[in-house]
């Protein structure tokens, strides 16, 4: 991995922001498990036991929705298709167990679209089970589909055993995996994302409010899912666009519903208010250069795909620093527009933002002299 430190290049453009930083070490939450990430880049802004295994509770329904949305997108099911409410969905899904329920009637048929609303807004276990049985025939087969999709998404520390999130000692996830899952849902299924911000939903003449109370707080929250069980406590996966960028937060293991709402509010407010946006590089402006071994040109310029705006923590005079990193030297041919590097913005030794960088021009493979000069440079100077 090659790295070129850009403190001298980047900091002059950001000098006016110096003395106004607030690092993640200045924030903490009561939640035993937590993470906050930037949606666009996936950069982790805050984390606490983010890779420790935990019971997902009803936040597991996000994995259920990932499979459902994939089935819709690939045409295997349709929104107006109806699924049967079995005794398992009706009884174990809430009507008799006292768990969260859509109140779907036993032996009725419910359109897929309404079941999705029941899962998201009402956290209906019956709706989740009905979707699983309608798609896969049984929850066991559906759980296999969930695990296959989880591997595809990159959820490396999760195992799913049912569609509802009802307690199972073999089912576990992490705060990081839930944040990754939320990011995947928002990015890949935007046509369904509006459902997460619906304030209420009525089925069987029973109106129920969305269990995500942060939707009502006026802090830009528009999703995604809460969860609770006696053993795991209260948790939530939340997202906001307040402050000029989308953030995704996960908290779990809190003691009460009120504590869940307050800690969620604090996490998102800190993430949106403790950083300020700085315009660093306009679209097309070269940020730095990457070496190209044996190319017709020895280096290639690195640019952003659009304007590069950085979110800088407030409150400290020794931040930010920045570096370009890439695996190199690059090998020709390099095509214009290839993503070949990334800009890492750091504060107090922690990466607070990553920005992908792209080749500004194409570089073809050079001739004998180009390769000879590259070899001499590598021997004499090494590569940055």
C-alpha positions in Angstrom: 0.0 0.0 0.0 1.5 3.3 -1.1 0.7 6.5 0.8 1.4 10.1 0.1 0.8 12.5 3.0 -1.0 15.6 1.9 -0.9 17.7 5.0 0.9 20.5 3.2 -1.5 20.4 0.3 -4.7 20.0 2.1 -4.4 22.1 5.2 -4.0 25.5 3.6 -7.4 25.1 2.0 -8.8 24.2 5.4 -6.8 26.6 7.5 -9.8 28.7 8.4 -11.3 25.6 10.1 -8.4 25.0 12.4 -9.1 25.4 16.0 -12.7 24.1 15.5 -12.7 20.3 16.0 -14.4 17.8 18.3 -13.0 14.3 18.1 -14.9 11.1 18.7 -13.1 10.7 22.0 -15.2 13.6 23.3 -18.4 11.6 22.8 -19.8 8.5 24.5 -23.2 6.8 24.8 -24.9 4.6 27.4 -25.4 2.0 24.7 -23.1 -1.0 25.2 -23.0 -1.4 21.4 -22.9 1.5 19.0 -21.6 2.7 15.6 -22.1 5.8 13.5 -21.0 5.8 9.8 -21.1 8.2 6.9 -23.4 6.8 4.3 -21.5 8.0 1.2 -18.1 6.7 2.1 -18.9 4.1 4.8 -16.3 5.9 7.1 -16.8 5.0 10.7 -17.2 8.2 12.7 -17.8 6.6 16.1 -17.8 3.0 17.4 -18.2 1.2 20.6 -18.0 -2.6 20.8 -19.1 -2.5 17.1 -17.9 -6.0 16.4 -19.1 -7.7 19.5 -21.9 -10.3 18.9 -25.4 -9.3 20.0 -28.9 -10.5 19.6 -30.6 -8.4 16.8 -34.2 -8.6 18.1 -36.5 -6.9 15.6 -33.7 -5.2 13.9 -33.3 -8.6 12.2 -36.2 -7.6 10.1 -33.9 -5.5 8.0 -32.3 -8.7 6.8 -35.7 -10.0 6.0 -36.4 -6.9 4.0 -33.1 -7.2 2.1 -34.3 -10.6 0.8 -37.8 -9.4 0.1 -36.6 -6.3 -1.8 -34.2 -8.5 -3.8 -37.1 -10.8 -4.7 -39.2 -7.8 -5.9 -36.3 -6.3 -7.9 -35.6 -9.6 -9.7 -39.3 -10.1 -10.5 -39.7 -13.3 -8.4 -42.6 -11.7 -6.5 -44.8 -8.6 -7.0 -46.2 -6.1 -4.6 -49.8 -7.0 -5.3 -49.1 -10.8 -4.9 -50.9 -12.2 -1.8 -49.3 -14.4 0.9 -51.1 -16.7 3.2 -51.2 -16.1 7.0 -50.5 -19.5 8.5 -51.1 -20.6 12.0 -47.3 -20.3 12.6 -47.3 -16.7 11.4 -50.5 -15.9 13.3 -49.7 -17.7 16.6 -45.9 -17.4 16.9 -45.9 -14.1 15.1 -47.6 -12.2 17.8 -51.4 -12.7 18.1 -50.9 -15.4 20.8 -47.4 -14.7 22.0 -47.9 -11.0 22.9 -45.1 -9.9 20.5 -45.2 -7.1 17.9 -47.9 -7.9 15.4 -49.7 -6.6 12.3 -52.9 -8.3 13.5 -53.2 -10.2 10.3 -56.2 -12.6 10.4 -55.5 -16.4 10.5 -55.9 -18.1 7.1 -56.3 -14.7 5.4 -54.2 -13.6 2.4 -52.4 -10.2 2.5 -50.7 -8.4 -0.3 -46.9 -8.3 -0.2 -46.9 -4.5 -0.1 -49.1 -4.4 3.0 -46.9 -7.1 4.6 -43.9 -4.8 4.0 -45.6 -1.9 5.7 -46.5 -4.3 8.5 -42.9 -5.3 9.0 -41.4 -1.8 8.8 -44.0 0.4 10.5 -45.6 -2.0 12.9 -42.7 -4.4 13.4 -45.1 -7.2 12.8 -43.6 -10.6 13.5 -46.6 -12.2 11.7 -45.9 -10.1 8.6 -42.3 -11.1 8.6 -43.1 -14.8 8.9 -45.8 -14.6 6.2 -43.2 -13.0 3.8 -40.7 -15.7 4.6 -43.2 -18.5 4.1 -44.6 -16.9 1.0 -41.1 -16.6 -0.6 -39.4 -19.8 0.6 -42.1 -22.1 1.9 -40.7 -22.1 5.5 -38.7 -19.9 7.8 -35.8 -22.4 7.8 -35.3 -22.2 4.0 -35.8 -18.4 4.2 -33.1 -18.1 6.8 -30.7 -19.9 4.4 -31.6 -17.3 1.8 -30.9 -14.6 4.4 -27.4 -16.0 5.2 -26.6 -16.3 1.5 -27.5 -12.6 0.9 -25.7 -11.6 4.1 -22.5 -13.1 2.6 -23.1 -11.2 -0.6 -23.6 -7.9 1.2 -20.5 -8.5 3.3 -22.0 -9.1 6.8 -19.1 -11.1 8.1 -20.2 -11.5 11.7 -23.9 -12.3 11.4 -26.0 -15.5 11.4 -29.7 -15.4 10.8 -32.2 -18.2 11.8 -35.6 -16.6 11.4 -37.4 -13.7 9.7 -38.9 -11.9 12.7 -36.0 -11.5 15.1 -37.7 -13.5 17.8 -35.0 -14.7 20.3 -32.9 -17.6 19.1 -29.5 -18.5 20.8 -28.0 -19.2 17.3 -28.9 -15.9 15.8 -26.5 -13.0 16.2 -25.2 -9.9 14.5 -23.0 -6.8 15.3 -23.5 -3.1 15.2 -21.2 -2.8 12.3 -23.0 -5.4 10.3 -26.4 -3.7 10.9 -25.0 -0.4 9.8 -23.6 -2.1 6.6 -27.0 -3.7 6.0 -28.8 -0.4 6.4 -26.4 1.3 4.0 -27.0 -1.5 1.5 -30.8 -1.1 1.8 -30.8 2.6 1.3 -28.4 2.4 -1.7 -29.9 -0.5 -3.5 -33.6 -0.1 -2.9 -34.4 3.6 -2.8 -37.9 3.0 -4.3 -39.0 1.4 -1.0 -37.1 3.6 1.5 -39.9 6.1 2.0 -41.8 3.4 3.9 -39.4 3.6 6.7 -40.5 7.2 7.5 -44.3 6.4 7.4 -45.7 7.6 10.8 -48.4 5.0 11.1 -50.1 2.1 9.3 -53.6 0.5 9.7 -54.4 -3.1 9.1 -57.5 -5.0 10.3 -58.9 -1.7 11.4 -56.1 -1.3 14.0 -53.9 1.8 13.6 -50.4 1.5 15.0 -47.7 4.2 15.1 -44.2 3.7 13.8 -42.0 2.5 16.7 -39.2 4.7 15.7 -39.9 7.8 17.9 -37.0 9.7 16.4 -39.1 10.3 13.3 -41.0 12.9 15.3 -38.0 14.8 16.8 -37.3 17.1 13.8 -33.7 16.0 13.4 -34.0 14.6 9.9 -34.5 11.0 10.8 -36.2 9.0 8.1 -35.6 5.3 9.2 -35.0 2.5 9.8 -35.8 0.0 12.6 -36.1 -0.5 16.3 -35.7 -3.7 18.3 -36.3 -5.0 21.8 -36.2 -8.2 23.7 -36.0 -8.9 27.5 -32.5 -10.3 27.3 -31.0 -8.0 24.6 -32.6 -4.7 25.7 -33.6 -1.8 23.4 -31.9 -1.0 20.2 -32.3 0.9 16.9 -30.9 1.4 13.5 -31.4 5.0 12.5 -30.5 7.4 9.7 -30.6 11.1 9.2 -29.8 13.6 6.5 -29.6 16.6 8.9 -26.4 18.5 8.6 -25.8 18.1 4.9 -24.9 14.4 4.7 -26.6 11.1 5.5 -25.4 9.3 8.6 -26.4 5.8 9.8 -26.3 5.0 13.5 -26.8 1.7 15.4 -27.3 1.4 19.2 -28.3 -1.6 21.2 -28.5 -2.9 24.8 -30.2 0.1 26.3 -32.5 -0.3 29.3 -35.7 1.5 28.3 -37.5 2.8 25.2 -37.0 6.4 26.5 -33.2 5.7 26.9 -33.1 4.3 23.3 -34.7 7.4 21.9 -32.5 9.8 23.9 -29.2 8.0 23.1 -30.2 7.8 19.5 -30.9 11.5 19.4 -27.6 12.3 21.1 -25.6 10.1 18.7 -27.1 11.7 15.6 -27.0 15.2 16.9 -23.3 14.8 17.8 -22.6 13.4 14.3 -24.4 16.2 12.5 -23.5 19.2 14.8 -20.0 18.4 15.8 -18.7 18.5 12.2 -18.6 21.3 9.6 -18.6 21.0 5.9 -15.6 22.4 4.0 -15.2 22.7 0.3 -11.7 21.3 -0.4 -11.4 20.4 -4.1 -13.7 21.2 -7.0 -14.6 18.5 -9.5 -11.6 17.8 -11.8 -9.0 19.5 -9.6 -6.0 17.2 -9.1 -5.7 16.2 -5.4 -2.4 14.4 -5.9 -0.6 11.8 -8.0 0.0 8.1 -8.1 3.0 6.4 -9.6 2.5 4.2 -12.6 5.2 1.5 -13.1 6.4 1.3 -16.7 3.7 3.6 -18.1 4.1 6.1 -20.9 3.8 8.7 -18.1 5.4 8.0 -14.7 2.4 9.3 -12.7 -1.3 9.9 -13.1 -3.4 12.6 -11.5 -6.0 11.8 -8.9 -9.4 13.6 -8.9 -12.7 13.3 -7.2 -15.8 12.1 -9.1 -17.5 15.3 -8.1 -16.6 18.2 -5.8 -14.8 16.9 -2.7 -16.4 18.3 0.4 -14.9 17.3 3.7 -16.7 17.1 7.1 -14.2 18.4 9.7 -14.7 17.8 13.4 -15.0 21.0 15.4 -12.8 21.9 18.4 -9.1 21.1 18.0 -6.2 22.9 16.4 -4.2 19.9 15.3 -6.7 18.5 12.9 -7.2 17.6 10.2 -4.4 15.8 8.4 -4.8 13.9 5.2 -3.2 11.3 3.0 -3.7 9.6 -0.3 -3.4 5.8 -0.1 -3.4 3.3 -3.0 -1.9 -0.1 -3.7 1.0 0.7 -5.9 2.8 1.5 -8.0 -0.1 1.2 -10.4 0.3 -1.1 -13.4 -0.6 0.1 -16.8 -2.9 0.4 -18.6 -4.7 2.8 -16.3 -8.0 4.0 -17.7 -9.4 7.5 -17.1 -12.1 7.3 -14.5 -10.7 4.2 -12.8 -11.0 4.3 -9.0 -7.4 3.8 -8.1 -6.9 5.5 -4.7 -8.6 7.1 -1.8 -8.2 10.3 0.3 -8.1 9.6 4.0 -8.9 12.5 6.3 -7.7 12.0 9.9 -8.0 13.5 13.3 -5.9 12.4 16.2 -4.8 9.3 14.4 -8.3 8.2 13.5 -9.8 8.2 10.0 -12.9 10.4 10.0 -13.6 10.4 6.3 -12.6 8.5 3.2 -13.1 9.8 -0.3 -12.5 7.7 -3.4 -10.1 9.1 -6.0 -10.1 8.4 -9.7 -7.5 8.5 -12.5 -7.6 11.9 -14.3 -6.2 10.5 -17.5 -5.4 7.2 -19.2 -1.9 5.9 -19.0 -0.8 3.2 -21.5 2.0 0.7 -21.1 5.3 2.3 -22.0 8.2 0.9 -24.0 11.6 -0.5 -22.9 13.0 2.9 -21.7 9.9 3.6 -19.6 10.2 0.3 -17.9 13.9 0.7 -17.4 13.5 4.1 -15.8 10.7 2.8 -13.6 13.0 -0.1 -12.4 15.8 2.3 -11.6 13.5 4.6 -9.7 12.2 1.7 -7.7 15.7 0.6 -6.8 17.0 4.0 -6.1 14.1 5.8 -4.5 11.4 3.3 -3.7 7.8 4.2 -4.4 5.5 6.5 -2.5 
